[in-house]
Structures are given as structure tokens and as C-alpha cells.
């Protein structure tokens, strides 16, 4: 059942990416609807996979960024401009994460295992869930910034550029307070588990770097009217900060949050 659900989610996400790209490049409107249906299929497949694995191990596996991105897609796809633009961005990102989790993460880390005593806390649900949602919304907002820069250099689409800019700002504006709450709850949990609020663990350090980048983005946007091109540059910097925080330290560093897969 686990393999069936995992393979189904990969299939639905792949189909969604293809459908949205056909809609984007060939302007065949029916594929926009097909892409959204495929996203729903992928989201449900991953949701039931999480339920299945949670029942097996008696704790809910929360660290699924691919599911979080498809969930964000279903929320944002109802905004002003056609949802195929969002789908063309998020579907391949979710597919990449899904494939990465299946084929690149070491098999020992893919297997479910009992929670160690330090993780058996009421803070688990809040901290991990909030952090995953913050990563998803920040990544989405940052990707829109990258798309803005690409279109800004290539086309003169003022209405579309403004919509991308505003949606990127809204997404980052939601993701930043979630990141803040996630870091604070993690600090309280760390003190409960290890007797210290902050230990400069690689994940903690890059969470702080990511927080500073997006705090700068919002500060300059709100106080210095840094919108459009300037804020898109900062959003793009944030994109790399989030990915290093979410995946990079897991490859290169060892700590409470990561296992140094390249070591």
C-alpha cells in the first residue's frame, strides 16, 4: 500500500506538470483543469500515505514538503490570474521534492523508526508543522520572485508582473510569521529536550539566516517601498537560503536536526 500511494503521488505530480506546461506553452485551456485535478490526486495520495505511515508507527510523519506545496497550490490557485501560472511553478517543484525523497534520501532515513525520547513531546506537532508550512509558503513566494525577474528582463507585462509581485509579497508575508513561530517553538522544545534554547546547530543557524533575509525583505518593502524588481532580488536570495536551510545542511552538516548524508 505504501509503494502504491508513493508511486501514485509521483504519477499525479508528473501528469500535473505536463498538463500545466502544455497549457502554458500551447495555450490549450482544458489542460489547466486537468493539471489542477492531477494536483488534487497527488495531494490526496500523499495525504493518505501520511495517514498510512502514521497508523503504522503511531505518530504522524509531518516532514513532507511536497504535500505542503500541493496544499499551498490548491489555496493560491484561486487568485486573480490563471492558476496554470502557479501550477507551472509549483508542480515541478513538488515533483522534484517527491522524487528526491524517494530516490536520493538514504534508505535508512526513509524507514520509519520509533521517536527518540527527546522527540516525544507535545511541541513536535506544532514545531514541525509550522516550519513545514513556512518553508512551503516562503519557497512559493521566492519562486514567484524568480519568475518576476525572468519576465521583467524578457517581457513588458505590467499587469502580470504586478500580480506576481503582490502574490509573492503575500506569500512571504504569511511564511515569515510562521517561520518566526516555528523558530520560537523549536527553541522552547530544545530547552525542554536538551536544556538549552539555542545551540548554534547548523539547522538553527541557517533558520536564523533565513529569518534575517526575509525580515530584511519585509522591512525594506514596508518602510522603503522596495517593491517590484528590488524586492524580487531579495526574494530570490531567500529562495537559496530556504533550500540551504531545508536540504543543504542535511547533506553537509551533522547536528540535532541533520545527519550529514555526505559524511
N, C-alpha and C positions, 0 to 999 in steps of 0.2 A: 504493500500500500504506500509506503514511504517513497519508494522508487517511482511508482506510478504518479503520485502527486508532484514529485520533484520534476519528472520528465514533462508532465502536463504543463507546469508553470513555465518551463523553458520554451515549450512549443507555443503556448499562447503569447508569450512575450516576443518571440521571434516573429510570429504572424502579425502581431500588432505593429512592430517596427516596419515590416514590409508594407503593410496596408497604409500606414501613415506616410511613408516615403513615396508610395505610389500617388497618394493624394497630393503630396507637396510638389512632386516633380511633373506629374501628368494631369493634375487638376481634375481628377475624376472623383466627384463628391461622395459617391457611395462608399468609397474606401475609408472615409473619415468615420462613418458609423461602424464599419467593420473593425476598424482599429480600436475604437472605444469598447466594443463588445469583447475583443480579444484581451484588452487590458483588464476588463472585469473578470474574464475567465482566469487570467494569470493571478489576479489578486485573490480570487476565491480559492484557487489551487494552493497558493502559498498559505492562505489563512487556515485551510483545513489541514495542511501539512504541519503548521504550528500547533494546532489543536491535537493532532495525532501524536506528535512528539511530546507534547505536554502531558498527555494521558499516560504515555509510556513511562516517563520519568518523574511524574507527579510534581513537576514545576514547569511553568510556561517559558519556552525558549523565546526570548524577546529580541535578540540581536539579529534582525532580518531587515536590513536597509532596503533591499529590493522591494519587499512588501510595503514598506513605509512610502517609497517613492510612487508606487502604483496607487496607494491610498491618496497621496497628495495630488496625483494626476486627476483622479476622479472628482476631487474637490475643485481644483482650478480649471478643469476643462469647461466649466460653465461660464467663464469670464467673457468679456466683450468680443474679442476676436476669435476666429475659428479655432476649435480645440485641436485641429490637426497640427498646429504650430507647437503647442505644448506636447502633444503626443510624439511628434517627430524628434523632440529633445529628450523626453523622459523615457520613452520606450527602449531606445538603445542603451540608455544609462542603466535602467533596471535589468535589461538583458545581460549587460556586462557584469553587473554585480551577481546575478543569478549564476552565470557561467563561472565566474571567479570562485564563488563559494563552493561550487560542485567540483571544479577541476584543479584549482590551484591551492586551496587551503589543505594543509596536511591531513591525511585521513584520520590521524589520531585526534585532531581537533574537531573533525566533523562528527565524530561519535559522541553521543550523549553520555554524560557521566554525572554521578551524584554531585550536588553542590558541596563545596568545601565549607567548613563551619563559618568562616568569615563572610561567606556569601549568603548564608541562611539568615536573612534579615528582612524586616518589613520595608527597608529602604530599597531593596532590589527592584521591585516593580516600578517605583517612582523614578529612581535614578536612570535606569537603563531605558525605560520607555520615553522619558522626556529627552534624553540625549539622542536617541534614535530619531525622534520626531524633529529635533533641532537640526541634526545632520541633514535630514531629508529636505526640510524647508530651506536651509542655507545653501545646500547644493543646487536646489532648483533655482533659487534666486540668483546664484552665481552663474549658472549656466545661461540664464537669460541675459546676464551682463555680457557674457562672451558672445552670444548671438547678436546682442546690440552692437558690440564693437565690429563684428563681421559685417553686419548690414550697414552700419554707419560709414564704413570705408568703401562699400560696394554700391550702395543704392541711395536714393533720396526718397525714403518712405516715411515721411514725417509722422503720419498718424500711427503706423505700425511701430515705429521707433519709440514714440511716446507711450504706447500701450506696453511695450516690452519693458521700458524704463520704470513705469509705475508698478507693474506686476512684480518686477524684480525687487523694487523697494518694499512692497507689501510683504513679499515672501521673507525677505531678510528681516523686516520689522517684526515678523512673527517668530522667526527662528532665533533671533538674538535673545529675547527674554526666556525662551525655552532653554537655550544654551546656558544662560545665567542660572536659572533654577536647577538645571542638571548639574552644573559645577558645584553649586552650594549644597545640594542634597548629597552629592558624592563626597564632599568634604566632611559633612556630618557623619555619613556612613563610614568613611575612612577612620575618623576618630573613634567611632564605636568598635570597629573591627581591629584596628592596629594602634590605636592610642595617639594618633596624630592627624590633624586636619589637612595637612599638606606635606608631602614628602618629596616633591620635585621628581616624581615618577615621570618617565618620558610622555606618557599619555596626559598626565596632569599639566606638564609644561606646554605641550602643543595645544591643549584645550585653552590654556591661558593666552597663547599666541593667537589662536583663532578668535578668541573673545576680543582681544585688543584690536585685531584687524577690523572686525565688524562693528565694534564700538566706534572706531575712527570713521568708518563708512557712515554710520548713522549720525555721528556728531557733525561731520562736515556737511552732510546732506541737510540736516535740520537747521544748522546755525550759519552755514556759509553758502547755502544754496548750491551745493555741489550736486547737480543732477545731470542726467544725460551722460555724455562722454566721460567726464571726470569720475563720477560715481561708478560707472561701468568698469573703469580701470581698477578701482578698489575692490569691486565685486569679483573681478577676475583673480586678483591676488587672494581674496578669500576662498575662491574655489580650490586653489592649490593648498591653502592652509588646512581646509577641512579634510581634503584627501590625505594629506600627510598625517593629520591627527587620527583619522579613522583607520587608514590602512598602513601608511608609511612606517609608523613606529612599531607596528606588529611585525614587519619584515626585519627591521634593523636593530630594534632595541629589546631588551629584557626588562620586565618590571611587573608590578602588580596587575597591570591591565594587558600585558602583551608577553609574547613568548619567544621573540626573536627567531622567526621562522628560517632566516638565513644563517643562523648560528649553528 
